[in-house]
Amino acid sequence: MKVEIARGVLAQIRALCAADHNEVCGMLLGAAGRIDAIRPAANVATDPSRHFELDPAVLIAAHRAARDAGPAVIGHYHSHPSGVAVPSATDAACAAPDGTLWLIVAGDVARLWIAGPGEGGAVRFAEAKLDMR
């Protein structure tokens, strides 16, 4: 599967991730097959250097805006500052097999994943191609 993303949107995500040694996170906004914008969120995890948790107030506000004809929340992004751009075991444990997009940034590498159903109710991440526009 290919998902379009504007170069400027990806550059914005990379800049946010590069500016912080903790895991950075936020929501991806757009429509099926297209990331149009982001909504950064504070990482409120107990240990933000190793995990991420979206600020619930920002998450709720994004979903409310979507219900009021705003852009849809189609997934989220986060960084792995000292790792690789592949979903971790923690990511898999926290994900739902609902087709949401997971954009993971590690250094200069950004990779997109789709959380889908795996065996026994577990999540299986399938990589999607980022199509720059």
N, C-alpha and C positions, 0 to 999 in steps of 0.2 A: 504494500500500500504506500502511496505517496501522499504527503501532506505539504501544502504550500505554506511558506512563511516569508514575509518580507525581510530583506537583508537588514533593514533598520531595526526591526523587532528583535531579530536574533542578536544583533550588535548590542542592543539595550540589555538583553538578558546577560550576555557575556560580560558587559561592563559592570553590572550589578554583582555578578559572581566574583569577578576579579577584585572588586573593592573590599571584600570581606573574607576573613580567614575561617569564618563559620559557614555552615551550610546556609545558603541563600534560597529563598523560596517565594513562589507567587503563583497566580493562576494564569492559564492560557485562555484567551477569549477568541471566539470566532464561530465557525460553522463547520459542518462535515467537510473534511479534507482541506481545511484552511485555518491557519492561525493568523488572526488579524491584529491582535494587541495583547498586552499583558497587564496584569494588576498585581504589582509587588505586594508582599505581605511580610510582616515581621515573623521571624522564626521564634516561636514561643516554647520550643522544646526544652526540657530540663538540661540537656547537654547539646546545645546547638552546634558544637564542633563536630559531633558525630551523627546527629539525627536532625530531622526537621519536623516541625509541626506548624501548619499555617495558623496565623492569628485568627481565631474563630470569628471575631467581629468583622474582619475584612472578608472572610469567606462568606458569611451571611449577607453582607452588603452586596457582594458580587452576584449572589444568587437572587437577591431581591431586585437588583438592577436588571438582571436577565428577565425576570418575570414582568418587569415594567417596560418591555420591548427593548431592553439594552442587549448588548452582545452576550451570547451564551458562554457559559463556563464549560470548556471542552476538555480540560485537564489542568495540569500544573507543571511547573518547572522547579527544579532544585539543583543544587550543586553538590559535588563530591570533591571538596577542596584537596583532599589528600588521597583520592582514589581514582577509579576509572568511571567512565560514563556508561555504566551498566547497572541495572537495578541490583541493589544489595539484598541480602536475606531480610533485613529490616524492611526495605521497600516492599518486598513480596508479602511479608507478614501484615503490613498496613494497607495493602492495596485491595480493592474490590475487583472482581472479574467483570467489569461493567463497560469495557471498551474505552475508558478514558485514556487520554494521552499523558505520557510521562516524558518530559524533556529533561535530560540529565546532562549537566555540564561538568567537565573535569578538565581544568586548564583551558587549552584552546579547542578541545573536542566537545562537540554537542551532538548527542544522539537521541533519537526519538523512539519511544516504546509505546505499545498499546497493551493495556492490562486486559487480558481475556481469560476465559475459563480454562483451567487445567484439570488434571486428574484429581478426583476426590474432593472437588470444591476449591482446590488451591488455585492461585493465580498463576497464569503463564504469560510472560511478557514476550511479545513478538516485535521485532524491530521494524520500524517504518522508515521510509526514505524522506528526508527533508528536501523539499523542492524549493530552491531559492527563487524569489521573484523580485 
